[in-house]
Amino acid sequence: MPTSLVALLVLLRSLIRSRVDLQLENLALRHQVGLLQRSLKKRRKITAMDRLFWASMSRIWRDWRSALVIVKPQTVVSWHRMGFRLFWTWKVQSDYCGLPAQPISSQRL
């Protein structure tokens, strides 16, 4: 396809898409560029905040897979599942169970 035809199709697509979708795609692409700049001279290091970002993007944006270049979409889904498992593991293992203990009074009513 000629380059001008591709550019025209991209322009028409961007006119049809909603503004929120464009802003979310822009945010996703900027995040990936920032990640690449952060790890320019060394191996890419994806932090917990990066994982949280993509897990939340997958929840709020329907077309998040199209903008994802750095990792596979299946990886993001597994991060989301891992976070869910960690939350419920923490919730079950916490010390707080039910109502707080009531002090025993020496007087009976």
Backbone bond lengths (Angstrom), bond angles and torsions (degrees), N, CA, C in turn:
res aa  C-N    CA-C-N  psi(-1)  N-CA   C-N-CA  omega(-1)  CA-C   N-CA-C  phi
1 M - - - 1.448 - - 1.527 109.65 -
2 P 1.284 116.66 138.23 1.468 118.31 176.67 1.530 110.76 -64.42
3 T 1.309 115.10 151.72 1.466 121.20 -176.65 1.517 111.70 -63.22
4 S 1.314 117.73 -37.45 1.467 120.01 -179.13 1.532 111.67 -66.41
5 L 1.337 116.98 -35.02 1.459 120.24 177.98 1.536 110.63 -68.49
6 V 1.325 116.28 -40.64 1.466 120.46 177.67 1.527 109.71 -63.45
7 A 1.323 116.58 -42.97 1.467 120.37 179.24 1.526 110.66 -62.75
8 L 1.316 117.39 -39.40 1.457 121.12 178.62 1.529 111.17 -65.22
9 L 1.333 116.87 -41.83 1.466 120.58 178.18 1.530 111.78 -65.20
10 V 1.314 116.46 -39.22 1.471 120.03 177.37 1.516 110.10 -65.04
11 L 1.319 117.51 -40.92 1.463 121.44 178.78 1.528 110.74 -63.30
12 L 1.339 117.74 -44.46 1.464 120.74 178.23 1.521 111.66 -63.26
13 R 1.308 116.26 -39.08 1.464 119.72 178.56 1.522 110.95 -64.61
14 S 1.319 116.86 -40.61 1.466 119.50 -178.84 1.527 111.64 -69.55
15 L 1.323 117.92 -27.61 1.460 120.20 176.65 1.529 111.39 -71.99
16 I 1.314 116.44 -31.37 1.454 121.35 -177.77 1.528 111.54 -80.76
17 R 1.318 116.87 -36.75 1.464 120.68 -176.90 1.523 111.26 -65.27
18 S 1.294 115.50 153.25 1.459 119.35 179.40 1.530 110.49 -74.86
19 R 1.294 115.15 157.88 1.468 121.01 -179.15 1.529 111.36 -64.88
20 V 1.310 117.26 -35.96 1.466 120.70 -179.64 1.527 110.35 -64.80
21 D 1.334 116.91 -42.08 1.463 119.92 177.91 1.526 111.27 -60.99
22 L 1.316 116.73 -41.99 1.467 120.04 178.74 1.520 111.45 -64.72
23 Q 1.330 117.13 -40.51 1.459 119.84 179.27 1.519 111.50 -67.30
24 L 1.332 117.61 -39.21 1.461 120.28 177.86 1.529 111.35 -66.88
25 E 1.323 116.62 -39.77 1.463 119.34 177.04 1.522 110.70 -64.23
26 N 1.320 116.92 -41.47 1.453 121.41 177.80 1.528 110.48 -61.27
27 L 1.321 116.82 -44.06 1.459 121.32 178.14 1.523 111.17 -61.17
28 A 1.328 116.78 -44.11 1.460 121.18 -179.69 1.527 111.32 -64.01
29 L 1.310 116.67 -43.90 1.466 119.38 -179.88 1.523 111.68 -67.87
30 R 1.322 116.90 -38.86 1.474 120.05 177.24 1.531 110.81 -64.30
31 H 1.320 116.67 -37.77 1.463 119.62 178.13 1.522 110.59 -62.92
32 Q 1.323 117.43 -42.22 1.456 120.76 179.87 1.530 111.32 -67.03
33 V 1.324 116.86 -39.70 1.465 119.84 177.00 1.523 110.28 -63.98
34 G 1.330 116.52 -42.08 1.463 120.20 177.21 1.518 112.06 -61.73
35 L 1.317 117.06 -40.19 1.462 121.20 177.48 1.524 110.81 -63.25
36 L 1.309 117.00 -42.36 1.465 120.40 179.22 1.527 111.38 -67.40
37 Q 1.332 117.78 -37.87 1.461 120.38 177.83 1.529 111.29 -69.15
38 R 1.326 115.82 -35.29 1.458 120.46 -179.93 1.521 110.93 -65.54
39 S 1.303 117.47 -33.18 1.466 121.44 -178.02 1.523 110.62 -115.79
40 L 1.319 115.88 47.07 1.460 121.08 -173.75 1.527 112.77 -66.49
41 K 1.332 118.03 -46.61 1.455 120.29 -173.79 1.521 113.50 -98.14
42 K 1.292 117.25 -2.93 1.459 119.81 -178.99 1.523 109.60 -129.68
43 R 1.285 115.38 -178.97 1.462 120.68 179.72 1.524 109.55 -65.38
44 R 1.328 116.01 143.71 1.471 120.37 178.69 1.504 110.06 -57.34
45 K 1.312 116.10 128.91 1.461 120.98 177.73 1.516 107.74 -118.22
46 I 1.314 116.16 112.82 1.461 121.50 -179.93 1.522 107.31 -95.34
47 T 1.316 116.27 118.39 1.461 121.76 -175.97 1.527 110.62 -87.54
48 A 1.319 114.69 174.99 1.465 120.50 177.59 1.527 110.66 -64.55
49 M 1.330 117.56 -34.18 1.466 120.46 178.13 1.532 111.03 -67.04
50 D 1.330 117.34 -35.64 1.470 120.56 175.29 1.521 110.52 -63.77
51 R 1.319 115.64 -42.80 1.467 119.87 178.40 1.524 110.87 -63.25
52 L 1.330 116.30 -43.23 1.458 120.89 178.67 1.528 110.94 -63.15
53 F 1.342 116.82 -40.23 1.459 121.50 177.89 1.523 110.83 -58.19
54 W 1.340 116.70 -49.04 1.466 119.46 -176.71 1.520 112.29 -72.78
55 A 1.317 117.04 -32.16 1.472 118.80 176.20 1.528 110.29 -65.78
56 S 1.335 116.87 -39.99 1.465 119.47 178.46 1.528 111.34 -72.03
57 M 1.323 117.68 -36.60 1.468 120.06 176.72 1.530 110.65 -62.49
58 S 1.326 116.32 -36.73 1.460 118.63 -179.75 1.525 111.16 -68.27
59 R 1.333 117.63 -23.52 1.459 120.91 179.11 1.532 112.49 -82.76
60 I 1.357 117.35 -33.52 1.463 118.90 -173.31 1.524 113.98 -101.67
61 W 1.319 118.53 -17.71 1.464 120.68 -175.66 1.526 109.39 -121.60
62 R 1.290 115.80 121.64 1.460 121.83 -175.62 1.530 112.36 -68.25
63 D 1.320 118.93 -35.10 1.462 122.88 -173.66 1.531 112.21 -102.32
64 W 1.321 118.25 34.06 1.459 121.90 -174.46 1.521 112.74 -68.53
65 R 1.306 117.39 -26.24 1.467 120.35 -178.00 1.533 112.56 -66.28
66 S 1.332 117.07 -28.71 1.464 119.77 -177.09 1.521 112.30 -69.86
67 A 1.324 118.21 -27.03 1.461 121.12 -177.33 1.520 112.66 -95.57
68 L 1.303 117.86 -7.86 1.462 121.32 -175.68 1.519 110.09 -82.75
69 V 1.334 116.22 120.99 1.454 121.30 -177.69 1.523 111.42 -120.21
70 I 1.315 117.51 -33.85 1.464 121.89 -171.68 1.524 113.01 -72.08
71 V 1.314 117.96 -44.09 1.467 121.78 -179.92 1.520 109.60 -125.47
72 K 1.309 116.26 167.07 1.459 120.63 178.47 1.526 109.88 -77.08
73 P 1.330 118.72 146.53 1.456 120.88 176.96 1.527 113.33 -58.14
74 Q 1.325 117.99 -32.63 1.462 120.53 178.29 1.528 110.73 -63.37
75 T 1.325 117.01 -31.63 1.461 121.25 178.24 1.516 110.30 -64.91
76 V 1.326 117.04 -41.86 1.464 120.96 179.43 1.526 110.34 -64.16
77 V 1.311 116.94 -41.53 1.466 120.33 178.70 1.529 109.77 -63.39
78 S 1.323 117.72 -39.73 1.472 119.65 178.54 1.525 111.12 -67.49
79 W 1.351 118.68 -34.50 1.467 120.76 175.18 1.523 110.31 -62.65
80 H 1.326 115.86 -41.35 1.465 120.37 -179.69 1.531 110.00 -63.69
81 R 1.313 116.93 -44.13 1.464 120.57 178.59 1.527 111.60 -64.86
82 M 1.341 116.63 -39.87 1.453 120.40 178.82 1.531 110.77 -63.54
83 G 1.321 117.25 -41.36 1.457 120.73 177.60 1.519 111.54 -63.62
84 F 1.302 117.14 -39.51 1.457 121.70 177.56 1.528 110.59 -62.72
85 R 1.355 116.31 -45.20 1.461 120.17 178.38 1.522 111.49 -63.42
86 L 1.338 117.65 -42.87 1.459 120.80 179.41 1.519 111.69 -63.00
87 F 1.318 117.24 -39.82 1.461 120.31 179.64 1.518 110.82 -61.95
88 W 1.321 116.91 -48.23 1.459 118.96 -177.12 1.519 111.94 -72.69
89 T 1.319 118.50 -29.78 1.460 120.79 173.55 1.521 109.75 -63.98
90 W 1.326 116.41 -44.61 1.465 120.92 177.39 1.522 110.48 -63.00
91 K 1.309 116.64 -42.39 1.459 121.35 -177.60 1.531 110.92 -63.26
92 V 1.317 117.94 -41.49 1.454 121.74 -178.41 1.530 111.12 -73.08
93 Q 1.318 117.98 -36.00 1.456 121.40 -175.71 1.529 113.87 -85.75
94 S 1.306 118.18 -2.74 1.465 119.02 -178.28 1.524 110.11 -68.70
95 D 1.320 116.50 157.02 1.459 122.09 -176.97 1.520 112.77 -75.94
96 Y 1.294 117.44 -21.13 1.457 120.67 -175.06 1.518 110.20 -77.29
97 C 1.331 116.33 116.92 1.462 121.42 178.27 1.520 108.80 -132.60
98 G 1.281 117.59 106.00 1.461 121.09 174.67 1.515 114.15 76.33
99 L 1.327 115.39 -152.87 1.453 122.39 -177.51 1.520 110.82 -77.28
100 P 1.343 117.32 153.26 1.459 119.26 177.31 1.533 110.74 -68.22
101 A 1.323 116.67 154.01 1.463 121.32 -179.07 1.529 110.07 -65.25
102 Q 1.315 115.72 140.74 1.467 121.57 178.58 1.525 109.05 -94.28
103 P 1.325 117.75 139.08 1.473 119.14 177.70 1.533 110.41 -67.19
104 I 1.327 115.26 143.43 1.465 120.46 179.61 1.517 107.62 -85.91
105 S 1.294 115.28 126.00 1.456 119.29 -178.18 1.528 109.40 -95.73
106 S 1.323 117.42 146.19 1.454 121.79 -178.76 1.534 111.43 -79.65
107 Q 1.287 117.25 -20.41 1.462 120.33 179.47 1.519 110.00 -95.84
108 R 1.294 116.11 138.11 1.456 120.64 177.45 1.503 108.41 -105.05
109 L 1.283 116.30 144.28 1.469 120.60 178.94 1.485 111.89 -89.93
